[in-house]
Amino acid sequence: MQSTTTPKLAMRPWWAIMPIVFITYSLAYLDRANYGFASAAGINSDLGISKGLSSLIGALFFLGYFFFQIPGAIYAERRSMKKLVFWSLILWGGCAALTGMVSNIPSLMAIRFVLGVVEAAVMLVFIANWFTKSERSRANTFLILGNPVTVLWMSVVSGYLVNSFGWRHMFIAEGLPAVLWAVIWWFIVKDKPAQVSWLSEQEKRDLNATLRAEQAAIKPVKNYREAFKSPAVIKLCAQYFCWSIGVYGFVLWLPSILKNGSTFGMVETGWLSAVPYLAATIAMLLASWASDKLQARKAFVWPFLLVGAIAFAGSYLLGSTNFWASYTLRVIAGLCDRP
């Protein structure tokens, strides 16, 4: 069924919805990624955390995320995305702030696991309620753009916060915005187009008809076992798994690598950590535009991943023998890991 939405109607959700989604996702990424700066700033030595245990603590976030993302998506689909994200914002902001108050390793491990649980709210469900099939690729790109943009400014801000106040105050200062944003979210967000006042009744019906027609054309999946039998799902899961290893290894360890491999302080480390994400932001915008223009999706996936993998390996082989050459390769790896 051809979309009945007008160009004027099609633009309204972009201005009304996507800035909210972008800010919310950015706050989530902020509170999961700043642990890398705490590691570089001395949380491990302060609490007596070994390198191996530090990796485990970093992984506990994703364990919580793994177990509760699907239940979160089901709740958002059947009940209310607005309520789910509201409580998630409060809880993850609180957990992030509490990280700055921990005095022992078990408390830190518990908080990181719970942080993963409460950050498992699936924003893609919210996007699906507002954007048609032809728009969701661009909407998802805008959402994922929050990753490098957030770490870009977070790296600089975290460097200054850690340098001036220490890692504890950094966690508290960067956790509170999520709690404040929860209040704003509650008053400005609606679950469905039918609930907003900035669309006419006819516009609501047109958008709803388009979304319902698209959903009706999708073959229903009986259960998750059937879904995971799909070759496409398996390939995408494998690709996302391998990509995530590189991305999150980069995000969590880059500040420590730069700090330990140089004589720079935390402010300089913050600025240096921001450069790969600036490059990644530009690359994502260009790759997204070119991909839509040429309709060649594969050509903008595997070459970037290959170059990123080579750059990762090269930076490892160089180690600390040549800081700037190794750093340049890390910038390339960060750039290629994002498109």
Buried (B, 14 or more C-beta within 10 A) or exposed (E): EEBBBEEEBBEBBBEBBBEBBBBBBBBBBBBBBBBBBBBBBBBBEBBEBEEEBBBEBBBBBBBBBEBBBEEBBEBBEEEBBBEBBBBBBBBBBBBBBBBBEBEEBEBBBBBBBBBBBBBBBBBEBBBBBBBBBEBBBBBBBBBBBBBBBBBBBBBBBBBBBBBEEBBBEBBBBBBBBBBEBBEEBBEEBBBBBEEBEEBEEEBBBBBBBBBEBBEEEEEEEEEEEEEEEEEEBEEEEEEEEEBEEBBBBBBBBBBBBBBEBBEBEBBBBBBBBBBBBBBBBEBBBEBBEEBBEEEEEEEBBEEBBEBBBBBBEBBEEBEEEEBEEBBBBBBBBBBBBBB
